[in-house]
Amino acid sequence: MSKDKRIFDLEERLVDFAVRIIRTTESLPKTRTGNHLAGQLIRCGSSPAPNMVKLKVQNLVLTLSTR
């Protein structure tokens, strides 16, 4: 498996993970505690995918600026 394919696979897996987190939080009780936990889970479970994209862009900019 090529390096590019692994990176793409990780991005796809992170997006799938975020979707699963969101679906899971929908099943939590609509109580004060459930809402709090749902918010925390959504924030931490959905942030890795965009963070990875941001890192890839930063690496690309650094690579292009050193040429």
C-alpha positions in Angstrom: 0.0 0.0 0.0 1.4 3.4 -1.0 2.0 6.2 1.5 -0.6 8.4 -0.2 -3.2 5.6 0.0 -2.6 5.2 3.8 -3.0 8.9 4.3 -6.2 9.0 2.4 -7.4 5.9 4.3 -6.7 7.7 7.6 -8.7 10.7 6.5 -11.6 8.6 5.5 -11.5 6.7 8.8 -11.4 9.9 10.8 -14.5 11.2 9.0 -16.3 7.9 9.6 -15.3 8.0 13.2 -16.8 11.5 13.5 -20.0 10.3 12.0 -20.2 7.4 14.4 -19.6 9.8 17.3 -22.4 12.1 16.2 -24.8 9.1 15.8 -23.9 7.8 19.2 -24.5 11.2 20.8 -28.0 11.3 19.3 -28.8 8.2 21.4 -27.8 9.8 24.7 -30.6 11.0 27.0 -31.8 14.5 26.6 -30.9 15.5 30.1 -28.5 18.1 31.4 -25.8 15.5 31.8 -26.5 13.8 28.5 -26.4 17.1 26.7 -23.1 18.0 28.3 -21.5 14.6 27.5 -22.9 14.8 23.9 -21.3 18.2 23.4 -17.9 17.0 24.8 -18.0 13.9 22.6 -18.9 15.8 19.5 -16.1 18.4 20.1 -13.4 15.8 20.7 -14.7 13.2 18.2 -15.1 15.5 15.3 -11.9 17.5 15.6 -9.2 15.0 14.4 -10.3 15.0 10.7 -10.1 18.8 10.1 -6.9 18.9 12.2 -5.4 16.4 9.9 -6.4 18.3 6.8 -4.9 21.5 8.3 -1.7 19.7 9.0 -1.5 18.4 5.5 -2.0 21.9 4.1 0.7 23.3 6.4 3.1 20.5 5.3 2.4 21.3 1.7 3.0 25.0 2.2 6.3 24.2 3.9 7.3 21.8 1.2 6.5 24.4 -1.6 8.2 27.2 0.3 11.5 25.3 0.6 11.8 24.7 -3.2 
